[in-house]
Amino acid sequence: MPTGHAGAPAALARAKACVASALGLADAVKPCAPAEAAAGPNATAADAAASLIARDHAAVWHPYAAACPPPVLDAVRSTCGNRILLQDGRELVDGMSSWWAAIHGYNHPRLLAALQAQARCMPHIMFGGLTHEPAVALAERLLGLMPSGLGKVFFADSGSVAVEVALKMALQCQRGRGEAQRTRFLTPRGGYHGDTFGAMSVCDPVTGMHSLFTAALPRQIFMERPACRFDQPFDPSSLDDARRLLAAHGPEVAAVILEPVVQGAGGMWFYHPDYLRGLADLCREAGALLILDEIATGFGRTGKMFAAEWAGICPDILCCGKALTGGMLTLAATACTDSVAEDICRHNGVLMHGPTFMANALACAVAGASLDLLAENAWPEQVAGLEATLRAGLAPCAAEPDVADVRVLGAIGVVETRRPVHTARLQRYFVERGVWLRPFNRLIYIMPPYNTPPEDAARLCAAVRGALREGAHRP
């Protein structure tokens, strides 16, 4: 049923109480002014939302959207747990984890407490020539969680930048090995690695989001998408194209880069871990490094702490981000083996990258608190429960005539349609039914916070089933 305005006062009270409880100092918390204040004392909540959206349209440019006409928007008042409270009073069940990052839900008391404590001490300090406890402790903990064999961590400020750093590491490593001619990257079609120039160059050039920039991007080498499904027996022939291209281009390939087991924004495709294991062997034989982009998959999303664990391998370089801080602040990391670091040192020793906000102390402290939550080990059961609910709830979608495939792995549920969905219309349908999902292209997918209650996960699935049954996805 649609979530209307009747529950707005209670929902707002819950959100305020959540923030107060999280900070542990109710009398120190200064809640936002009532929603009506933005549009005048006599305005309704809906008027306040409309006013905010109008101001947004006049001043703001949104991601993956045109400035004119501006996108359809919903104004958010606050968040708490797995709920989003809109400015107009409606409450939504979140099925996106804010682009897959908010694994503990919103306003988690432990994350807020870490943020508050670090803010009192040292919000930020430059990382050139200086260091601090939150960064060192976080690097040590990451190396303890990541596949065994990684030895150094470089902090970045976003997933795209973490990929840029990984590409630079690979190029400088090969130069240090005396292989300066290795300047290209091999990557599967269907991949997505970010929106900066280097990252765009290793995204799928046909189905990706960056065709406007193709002529300006470095020319990389693209192999077939892994054809072997995660839930089917492994077919060794799925590695044939990678083997062929490494044989043909091996001396110029610095590294192979791909998302392990789950291709994310490029198509939400789940492939067999044995493909990854075989590809690692091919890389070693060809002298190419292996870069795993775990920005979307890291920290439990697939049912393993890192998706590389499904294959039992350690890459030369690994990128993580998104869920690193539990979705509270932007932070990413690029880790490499000691061998890669030593080979870079053989050339000139200086990794040529240095973000202004590298190893931001606030972000590192919150990331440490997020890892504390993961260390308590509730997440495997949470993710397994979500997987079971998503499997049961999305399975009926396979019978719909417009559906090409349904797949679930860990806390990821995907319905792939035969034709692109009408994104704006479908998103509006979901909001009217009290859930937040953001489909794209031919994909309707659910990636909720791990602490999503079973009834809310079932509600997300029911909304997807209803949309397909009622044709809300069609242009």
C-alpha positions in Angstrom: 0.0 0.0 0.0 1.2 3.6 -0.6 2.7 5.3 2.4 0.8 8.6 2.8 1.1 11.6 5.1 -0.9 10.3 8.0 2.2 8.7 9.7 4.4 11.7 9.1 4.6 13.0 12.8 5.4 9.5 14.1 8.0 8.9 11.4 9.6 12.3 12.1 9.6 11.6 15.8 11.3 8.2 15.2 14.0 9.8 13.0 14.7 12.5 15.7 14.8 9.9 18.4 17.2 7.8 16.3 19.7 10.7 15.9 19.4 11.6 19.6 20.0 8.0 20.7 22.9 7.6 18.3 24.7 10.7 19.6 24.0 9.7 23.2 23.4 13.3 24.2 19.7 14.1 23.6 20.0 17.6 25.1 23.0 18.4 22.8 21.2 17.4 19.6 19.6 20.2 17.7 17.1 18.6 15.2 16.5 20.2 11.9 13.7 22.8 11.9 10.3 21.4 10.9 9.9 20.7 7.2 7.4 23.6 6.9 10.0 26.2 7.8 11.6 26.1 4.3 8.5 27.4 2.7 7.0 29.5 5.4 5.2 28.8 8.7 1.8 28.0 7.2 3.1 25.7 4.4 2.2 22.0 4.4 4.9 19.3 4.3 4.2 18.8 0.6 4.7 22.5 -0.1 8.0 22.4 1.8 9.1 19.5 -0.4 8.0 21.2 -3.6 9.9 24.3 -2.5 13.1 22.4 -1.8 12.9 20.6 -5.1 12.4 23.9 -7.0 15.4 25.4 -5.3 17.4 22.2 -6.2 16.3 22.5 -9.9 17.6 26.1 -9.9 21.0 25.4 -8.5 22.0 21.7 -8.5 23.2 19.2 -11.1 22.5 15.6 -10.2 24.5 12.4 -11.1 23.7 10.7 -14.4 21.1 13.4 -15.1 20.4 16.3 -17.4 20.4 19.9 -16.1 17.6 20.8 -18.4 15.0 19.4 -18.0 16.0 18.6 -14.4 15.3 15.1 -13.1 12.3 14.0 -11.1 13.3 14.1 -7.4 12.1 13.3 -4.0 13.3 15.5 -1.1 14.7 13.6 1.9 14.1 14.9 5.4 16.1 12.3 7.4 17.2 8.7 7.6 17.2 6.1 10.3 17.9 2.3 10.2 16.7 1.1 6.8 14.2 3.9 6.4 14.2 7.1 4.4 11.9 9.9 5.6 10.9 12.2 2.8 10.3 15.9 3.3 6.6 15.5 2.6 6.3 13.0 5.4 6.3 9.7 3.5 8.5 6.9 4.7 10.4 4.6 2.3 12.0 1.2 2.9 15.5 1.5 1.5 16.5 -1.2 -1.0 19.6 0.5 -2.4 21.9 1.1 0.7 22.7 4.5 -0.9 24.4 3.0 -3.9 25.4 -0.1 -2.0 27.4 1.6 0.8 25.1 1.8 3.9 25.5 -1.8 4.9 24.6 -1.1 8.6 21.7 1.1 7.7 21.5 4.8 8.5 22.5 6.8 11.6 24.0 3.7 13.3 24.9 4.8 16.9 28.4 3.3 16.8 29.3 5.1 13.6 27.9 8.4 14.8 29.8 8.0 18.1 33.1 7.4 16.2 32.5 10.4 14.0 31.7 12.6 17.0 34.7 11.5 19.0 37.1 12.0 16.1 35.7 15.4 15.2 36.5 16.6 18.7 40.1 15.5 18.4 41.2 15.9 14.7 38.8 16.1 11.8 41.5 16.2 9.2 45.2 16.7 8.7 47.2 16.4 5.5 48.8 13.0 4.9 52.0 14.1 3.2 54.8 13.9 5.7 52.4 13.1 8.6 50.5 10.1 9.9 47.8 9.4 12.5 46.3 6.5 14.5 43.0 6.2 12.7 44.7 5.7 9.3 47.4 3.3 10.5 44.9 1.3 12.5 42.6 1.1 9.6 45.3 0.0 7.2 46.4 -2.7 9.6 42.8 -4.0 9.9 42.2 -4.0 6.2 45.3 -6.0 5.5 44.0 -8.5 8.1 40.6 -8.8 6.4 41.7 -8.8 2.8 43.0 -11.9 1.0 46.3 -13.0 2.5 49.3 -11.6 0.6 48.5 -7.9 0.4 50.9 -5.8 2.2 50.4 -2.0 1.6 47.4 0.2 1.6 47.0 3.5 -0.2 43.9 5.6 0.9 41.8 7.3 -1.8 38.7 9.5 -1.6 36.4 7.6 -3.8 36.1 4.3 -5.7 36.9 5.8 -9.0 40.1 7.3 -7.6 41.0 4.0 -6.0 40.9 2.5 -9.5 43.0 5.3 -10.9 45.6 4.6 -8.2 45.5 0.8 -9.0 46.1 1.6 -12.7 49.0 3.8 -11.8 50.4 1.2 -9.5 50.3 -1.4 -12.3 52.0 0.9 -14.8 54.8 1.9 -12.3 55.3 -1.7 -11.2 55.8 -2.9 -14.7 58.2 0.0 -15.4 60.1 -1.1 -12.2 60.3 -4.6 -13.6 61.9 -3.3 -16.8 58.6 -3.8 -18.7 57.9 -0.2 -19.7 56.2 -1.3 -22.9 53.3 -2.7 -20.8 50.9 0.2 -20.9 47.5 -1.3 -21.6 44.9 -3.1 -19.6 42.8 -6.1 -20.4 39.3 -6.2 -18.9 36.0 -8.0 -19.6 33.0 -6.4 -21.3 30.2 -5.7 -19.0 32.5 -4.2 -16.4 32.2 -0.9 -14.5 35.0 0.8 -12.6 34.1 4.5 -12.2 33.7 7.8 -13.9 37.2 9.3 -14.0 39.2 9.0 -17.2 41.4 6.1 -16.4 38.5 4.2 -14.8 36.2 5.0 -17.7 38.8 3.5 -20.1 38.4 0.1 -18.5 34.5 0.2 -18.4 32.6 -1.5 -21.2 32.9 0.8 -24.2 29.6 -0.3 -25.8 27.2 -1.0 -22.9 28.8 1.3 -20.4 27.9 4.9 -19.6 30.9 6.6 -21.2 30.5 6.3 -25.0 30.6 10.1 -25.2 34.2 10.1 -24.2 35.4 7.0 -26.2 37.6 9.1 -28.6 39.4 10.7 -25.8 40.0 7.7 -23.6 43.1 5.4 -23.6 42.5 2.4 -25.8 42.3 -0.8 -23.7 41.8 -4.4 -24.7 38.4 -5.9 -24.0 37.6 -9.6 -23.7 34.3 -11.4 -23.6 32.2 -11.2 -20.4 32.6 -14.3 -18.3 29.9 -16.5 -19.7 29.9 -19.1 -16.9 27.1 -18.3 -14.4 27.8 -18.5 -10.7 25.0 -21.0 -10.2 26.0 -23.4 -13.0 28.8 -25.9 -13.5 32.0 -24.1 -14.6 32.8 -24.3 -18.3 36.6 -24.0 -18.9 36.0 -22.7 -22.4 34.8 -19.4 -20.8 38.5 -18.6 -20.4 39.3 -19.1 -24.1 39.0 -15.4 -25.1 41.1 -14.2 -22.2 43.7 -16.8 -23.1 43.7 -15.8 -26.7 44.0 -12.0 -26.0 46.8 -12.5 -23.5 48.7 -14.6 -26.0 48.2 -11.9 -28.7 48.8 -8.8 -26.5 50.6 -10.2 -23.5 53.8 -8.1 -23.8 51.8 -4.9 -23.8 49.4 -5.8 -21.0 50.3 -4.2 -17.6 47.4 -5.8 -15.8 44.0 -7.4 -16.1 41.3 -5.6 -14.1 37.8 -6.9 -13.3 35.2 -7.1 -10.6 35.4 -10.4 -8.8 32.4 -12.7 -9.2 29.9 -9.9 -9.5 29.9 -7.3 -12.3 28.1 -4.4 -10.7 26.8 -1.3 -12.5 27.8 -2.8 -15.9 25.1 -5.4 -15.7 24.8 -7.1 -12.3 26.1 -10.3 -13.7 27.3 -13.1 -11.4 30.0 -15.4 -12.8 31.7 -18.6 -11.6 34.6 -18.3 -9.1 36.6 -20.8 -11.1 36.8 -18.3 -13.9 38.6 -15.9 -11.6 40.9 -18.7 -10.4 41.8 -19.6 -14.0 42.3 -16.0 -15.0 44.7 -15.5 -12.1 46.8 -18.4 -13.5 46.7 -16.9 -17.0 47.9 -13.5 -15.6 50.9 -15.1 -13.9 51.8 -17.0 -17.1 51.6 -13.8 -19.1 53.5 -11.5 -16.6 50.4 -9.3 -16.2 49.2 -8.1 -12.8 45.7 -8.9 -11.5 43.6 -6.1 -10.2 40.4 -6.9 -8.4 37.8 -4.1 -8.1 36.0 -4.9 -4.8 34.4 -1.5 -4.5 30.9 -2.9 -4.8 31.5 -6.4 -3.5 33.8 -5.8 -0.5 32.7 -6.1 3.1 30.2 -8.9 2.9 27.8 -8.1 0.1 28.2 -11.5 -1.8 28.3 -13.6 1.4 32.1 -13.4 1.7 34.0 -10.6 3.3 35.7 -10.0 -0.1 34.4 -11.7 -3.3 37.9 -12.9 -4.1 37.4 -15.5 -1.3 35.0 -17.4 -3.5 38.0 -18.2 -5.7 40.5 -18.5 -2.9 43.0 -16.1 -4.6 45.0 -13.0 -3.7 45.3 -10.4 -6.5 48.3 -8.2 -7.0 46.2 -5.1 -6.3 42.7 -4.8 -4.7 40.4 -1.8 -4.6 37.7 -1.3 -2.0 35.3 1.6 -1.1 31.6 2.1 -0.8 30.8 0.1 2.3 34.3 0.8 3.9 32.8 3.5 6.2 29.4 1.9 6.4 28.2 4.5 3.9 28.6 7.4 6.2 31.6 9.2 4.6 33.5 8.9 1.3 36.7 6.8 1.6 38.3 4.1 -0.5 41.5 2.2 -0.5 43.9 0.5 -2.9 46.0 -2.4 -1.5 48.9 -4.1 -3.2 51.3 -6.9 -2.5 54.8 -6.1 -1.1 56.2 -7.3 -4.4 54.2 -4.6 -6.3 55.4 -2.0 -3.8 59.0 -3.1 -4.2 58.9 -3.1 -7.9 57.6 0.5 -7.9 60.5 1.4 -5.6 63.0 -0.1 -8.1 62.0 2.6 -10.7 61.8 5.8 -8.7 59.9 4.7 -5.5 57.3 7.5 -5.7 53.7 6.6 -6.3 52.5 9.7 -8.1 49.2 10.3 -6.5 48.2 12.3 -3.4 44.6 13.4 -2.7 44.1 16.5 -0.5 41.8 14.6 1.8 43.8 11.3 1.7 43.3 9.2 4.9 40.8 11.8 6.3 40.8 11.1 10.0 37.0 11.4 10.3 36.5 8.8 7.6 39.2 6.5 8.9 37.7 6.6 12.4 34.2 5.8 11.1 35.6 3.0 8.9 37.2 1.5 12.0 33.9 1.5 13.7 32.2 -0.1 10.7 34.9 -2.8 10.8 34.1 -3.3 14.5 30.5 -4.0 13.7 31.5 -6.5 11.0 33.9 -8.1 13.4 31.0 -8.9 15.7 30.1 -11.4 12.9 26.3 -10.8 12.7 26.6 -9.9 9.0 27.0 -13.5 7.6 23.6 -14.5 9.1 22.1 -11.2 8.0 23.3 -11.6 4.4 22.2 -15.3 4.3 18.8 -14.3 5.6 18.5 -11.6 2.9 19.6 -14.0 0.2 16.9 -16.5 1.2 14.2 -13.8 1.3 15.3 -12.3 -2.1 15.4 -15.8 -3.7 11.9 -16.6 -2.5 10.5 -13.1 -3.2 11.9 -12.6 -6.7 11.6 -16.1 -8.0 8.0 -15.5 -9.3 9.3 -12.7 -11.5 10.8 -15.3 -13.8 7.3 -16.2 -15.0 6.7 -12.7 -16.2 6.9 -12.4 -20.1 9.1 -9.3 -19.9 11.7 -10.9 -17.7 14.9 -12.4 -19.1 16.5 -13.6 -15.9 16.4 -13.5 -12.1 19.5 -14.0 -10.1 20.4 -13.7 -6.4 23.7 -13.8 -4.6 24.2 -12.8 -1.0 22.4 -9.5 -0.4 22.0 -8.8 -4.1 18.7 -9.5 -6.0 18.4 -8.8 -9.7 15.6 -9.0 -12.2 16.8 -8.5 -15.7 14.2 -7.5 -18.2 14.2 -8.1 -22.0 14.1 -4.4 -22.8 15.2 -1.2 -21.0 12.7 -0.2 -18.3 11.2 3.3 -18.1 13.3 4.4 -15.2 11.4 7.5 -14.1 8.0 5.9 -14.3 9.2 2.8 -12.5 10.9 4.8 -9.8 7.7 6.8 -9.2 5.8 3.5 -8.9 8.1 2.3 -6.2 8.0 5.5 -4.2 4.2 5.4 -4.3 4.4 2.0 -2.7 6.7 3.1 0.1 10.0 1.6 -1.2 13.2 3.1 -2.6 14.7 1.3 -5.6 16.5 2.8 -8.5 16.4 0.6 -11.6 18.5 1.3 -14.7 18.7 0.0 -18.3 17.3 -3.5 -18.1 17.9 -4.1 -14.4 15.6 -3.9 -11.5 17.7 -4.8 -8.5 17.7 -4.8 -4.7 20.8 -4.3 -2.5 19.4 -3.4 0.9 21.3 -2.7 4.2 22.3 -5.9 5.9 20.1 -5.2 9.0 16.9 -4.9 6.9 14.1 -6.8 8.7 12.7 -9.8 6.7 9.3 -8.2 6.4 10.9 -5.1 4.7 13.0 -7.3 2.4 9.8 -9.1 1.4 8.1 -5.8 0.9 10.8 -4.7 -1.6 10.4 -8.0 -3.5 6.6 -7.5 -3.5 7.0 -4.0 -5.0 9.1 -5.5 -7.8 6.6 -8.2 -8.5 3.8 -5.7 -8.6 5.6 -3.4 -11.0 6.2 -6.2 -13.4 2.7 -7.5 -13.1 1.1 -4.1 -13.6 3.5 -3.1 -16.4 5.0 -0.1 -14.6 8.4 -0.8 -16.1 7.2 -0.4 -19.7 7.8 2.8 -21.7 
